[in-house]
Amino acid sequence: MQTAPPDIKPCHACHDAPPLGFDFTMAFQPIVDMRDRSVFAYEALVRGRDGSGAASILQQVNEHNRYVFDQSCRVKAVELAAKLAIPCFVSINFLPNAVYQAATCIRTTLAAAQRFNFPTNRLLFEITESEQLVDKAHLKSIMAEYKRQGFQTAIDDFGAGYSGLNLLAEFQPDIIKLDMALVRNIHLDLVRQAIVKGTISVCQALHIEIIAEGVESEDELAWLQTQAVHLYQGYLFAKPGFEQLPAINWPTGSPASA
């Protein structure tokens, strides 16, 4: 097995930490581009080795092991992405409170990408808006460092937390992912439509791409397509595949009229 060069070393918070104490793996869910019916990315979603959901793993994460867990998630995602020969972006969730210093903490990920021969320009990092942030300035520095190194960045679950547009005022990621609560039955809900239209307008002005997540019906898809949303994730297209890339169900319906 190829080893990382001497200048790529994990920071002491992870190198000196005790073993994680539990095992996990990943499932992968596609993010599709309806313009050409291609796959834009696969999101790596943590799962128990027995296939149990993320909650069974996350409930074991605490202040003592979150640094090792965050690094382990990145390595596992890159390892499986390489094994599955993912040809597009792999989207990895990260815990901002588990990053001491961005340029140092990213070294483990870079070493894994080199070890498993996965291109680093296919890495996309997501921060959830509902994640409790200890220091927004720290998060801003993390996102700036990731962008400096050429990684794509995203705010996940946008609209689910309390930061909302204030978070966009602090830094501008490449992508925001509309929370599924905003997407659910949006074709029937004028309030959600108004909120999403406003968000789309802001993102267009800031040159930020939008992913609508949690899309489950062709009616939801059709309304979003009228608003020039092109990227989608949800059960309408595919459920997460346990350690595999699931088959994609491409909807046959056409966009609804505006």
Buried (B, 14 or more C-beta within 10 A) or exposed (E): EEEBEEEBEBBEBBEEBEEBEBEBBBBBBBBBBBEEEEBBBBBBBBBBEEEEEBEBBEEEBEEEBBBBBBBBBBBBBBBBBBEBEBEBBBBBBBBBBBBEEBEBBBBBBBBBBBBBEBEBEBBBBBBBBBBEBEEBEBBBBBBEBBBEBEBBBBBBBBBBBEBBEEBBEEBBBBBBBBBBEBBBEBBEBEEBBEBBEEBBEEBEEEEBBBBBBBBBBBBBBBBBBEBEBBBBBBBBBBEBBBBEBBEEEEBEEEBBEE
